[in-house]
Structures are given as C-alpha cells and as structure tokens.
Amino acid sequence: ISLVEPGPVMTEFEAKLYEEAERADYSRTDPETAEIFTNVYLRNSRDVFTSLGQTPEDIAEHTLRVIEAARPPFRHQTNAAYTPLAALKHADPSGALVTDAFYKLVFKYDAVLRLSLRAIRLLRW
C-alpha cells in the first residue's frame, strides 16, 4: 500500500471556482467579510495554486511511477515545493498546526506569502 500525496492540483474545476467567486454577488454579505474573502483569501489561494499547483497529468505520472516501482514507498509526495505544509501535517495529525500556519500566511503575513510564491515561481521556471 502506498499513499500518493499531491499538493494543490490545477484543474478546470479550480479555474471555474475562481471565475464564479469573482462574479458572485456579495451585496448580502457583511462588507468586512466580503472584502477579506475577495481581496485576501481568493487572491492568496489563487497564488498558491498558480505557484505550487501541479497538473493532473503530473499527478498521474507520479502515481504510475509508484505503481511500477519494485519497492514502492509507503508515502510519496508529488510536489517538493509543498513539503513544508506536508511536514506540518505529519507533525500534528490533528491538523491544527497546518491550519494555523496557513491562516497566518494568508491573513497575517500575506506579503511574505506572496513574495515566497513569486520566488518559487522563478525557481520552477
């Protein structure tokens, strides 16, 4: 048994989700929540997927390599750039640590997040 662990995967579903969220009517949402959702969460979430995301084909290739391996690993991460968040999941199986880290990156330290994601994009290019 092997566990294939992808990070963010860029799909048509993801693209449609962002398009619909941008066109949505937030007039019945309290203004502060609408502002945070559209200008902080959506922007940073899109940047995470753009910078760290893999295609479904990438995931399929990794999965095939695991299946064909003579001695497949118990766990296989498909995205080295996503390793820090995966490490937090292993350090705290409750999920609180990774949730707290992601929350802080998106809502408190978004400038650091965006700069880091740009650096990752440059390194991957």
C-alpha positions as CSV (number, residue, x, y, z in Angstrom):
1,I,0.0,0.0,0.0
2,S,1.3,3.4,-0.9
3,L,-0.1,6.9,-0.2
4,V,0.4,9.4,-3.0
5,E,0.2,12.8,-1.6
6,P,-0.3,15.7,-4.1
7,G,-0.4,19.3,-3.0
8,P,-2.6,21.7,-4.9
9,V,-3.7,20.4,-8.3
10,M,-4.7,22.9,-11.0
11,T,-7.8,21.7,-12.8
12,E,-10.7,23.1,-14.8
13,F,-12.8,22.9,-11.6
14,E,-10.3,25.2,-9.8
15,A,-10.4,27.8,-12.6
16,K,-14.2,27.8,-12.7
17,L,-14.3,28.2,-8.9
18,Y,-12.2,31.4,-9.1
19,E,-14.2,32.7,-12.0
20,E,-17.5,32.2,-10.2
21,A,-16.2,33.6,-7.0
22,E,-15.1,36.8,-8.8
23,R,-18.5,37.2,-10.4
24,A,-20.5,36.4,-7.3
25,D,-22.8,38.9,-5.7
26,Y,-21.6,39.7,-2.2
27,S,-24.0,42.5,-1.5
28,R,-25.8,40.5,1.2
29,T,-22.6,39.6,2.9
30,D,-21.2,41.9,5.6
31,P,-18.7,44.3,3.9
32,E,-15.7,43.2,6.0
33,T,-16.2,39.5,5.3
34,A,-16.7,40.2,1.6
35,E,-13.5,42.3,1.5
36,I,-11.4,39.7,3.3
37,F,-12.8,36.8,1.1
38,T,-12.3,38.6,-2.3
39,N,-9.2,40.6,-1.7
40,V,-7.2,38.4,0.7
41,Y,-8.4,34.8,0.6
42,L,-9.2,34.4,-3.1
43,R,-6.1,36.3,-4.2
44,N,-3.7,34.3,-2.0
45,S,-5.4,31.0,-2.7
46,R,-5.1,31.6,-6.4
47,D,-1.4,32.5,-6.0
48,V,-0.8,29.2,-4.0
49,F,-2.4,27.2,-6.8
50,T,-0.6,29.1,-9.5
51,S,2.8,28.8,-7.8
52,L,2.7,25.4,-6.2
53,G,0.0,23.6,-8.3
54,Q,0.6,20.6,-10.5
55,T,-1.4,19.4,-13.4
56,P,-3.5,16.2,-13.2
57,E,-1.0,14.7,-15.7
58,D,1.9,15.4,-13.2
59,I,0.0,13.5,-10.5
60,A,-0.8,10.6,-12.9
61,E,2.9,10.3,-13.8
62,H,3.9,10.2,-10.1
63,T,1.2,7.7,-9.4
64,L,2.4,5.5,-12.3
65,R,6.0,5.6,-11.0
66,V,4.8,4.5,-7.6
67,I,2.7,1.6,-9.0
68,E,5.6,0.4,-11.2
69,A,8.2,0.6,-8.5
70,A,9.8,-2.6,-7.5
71,R,9.6,-1.4,-3.8
72,P,7.0,1.3,-3.7
73,P,7.3,3.8,-0.9
74,F,4.7,3.9,1.8
75,R,4.2,7.7,1.2
76,H,5.1,9.6,-1.9
77,Q,4.8,13.4,-2.2
78,T,4.4,14.6,-5.7
79,N,5.4,18.2,-5.1
80,A,8.7,19.1,-3.3
81,A,7.6,22.7,-3.0
82,Y,4.7,21.6,-0.9
83,T,6.9,19.7,1.6
84,P,6.7,22.3,4.4
85,L,2.9,22.1,4.7
86,A,3.0,18.4,4.5
87,A,5.6,18.3,7.2
88,L,3.3,20.3,9.4
89,K,0.5,17.7,8.8
90,H,2.9,14.9,9.9
91,A,4.0,16.9,13.0
92,D,0.4,17.4,14.2
93,P,-2.1,14.8,12.9
94,S,-5.0,16.9,14.3
95,G,-4.4,19.4,11.5
96,A,-4.4,22.4,13.9
97,L,-0.7,23.3,13.2
98,V,-1.1,23.3,9.4
99,T,-4.4,25.2,9.7
100,D,-2.9,27.8,12.0
101,A,0.2,28.2,9.7
102,F,-2.0,28.6,6.6
103,Y,-4.3,31.0,8.3
104,K,-1.3,33.2,9.4
105,L,0.3,33.1,5.9
106,V,-3.0,34.1,4.2
107,F,-4.4,36.6,6.6
108,K,-1.5,38.0,8.7
109,Y,1.7,37.6,6.6
110,D,0.2,37.7,3.1
111,A,3.1,39.9,1.9
112,V,5.6,37.2,2.9
113,L,3.4,34.5,1.3
114,R,3.2,36.4,-2.0
115,L,6.9,37.1,-2.1
116,S,7.7,33.4,-1.3
117,L,5.3,32.2,-4.0
118,R,7.0,34.6,-6.5
119,A,10.4,33.2,-5.6
120,I,9.1,29.6,-6.0
121,R,7.7,30.5,-9.5
122,L,11.1,31.9,-10.5
123,L,12.9,28.8,-9.2
124,R,10.5,26.5,-11.0
125,W,10.8,28.5,-14.2
